[in-house]
Amino acid sequence: MLAGGIDVIYPPEHDRLYAAIAESGALVAEIPPGTEPHGRLFPRRNRVISGLSLGTVVV
C-alpha cells in the first residue's frame, strides 16, 4: 500500500523495490496518481492496510 499516488516512488531510492513488487506482486494506492506522500495521508493508508490484514496490533 502506497502513501501517495501509484506513480510516485517514495523514497526515491526504493525504485528497484517498487519495480520488483510491480513485476511480481501488487502495488495498491487509494490516493490519486501524481499525489506526493504527506504525513496526513498515512492514517488513510493504514486504515486500508488494517482492513486487508488478518489481525492488527496497536502499540
Secondary structure, 3 states (H helix, E strand, C coil): CCCCCCCCCCCHHHHHHHHHHHHHCCCCCCCCCCCCCCHHHHHHHHHHHHHHCCCCCCC
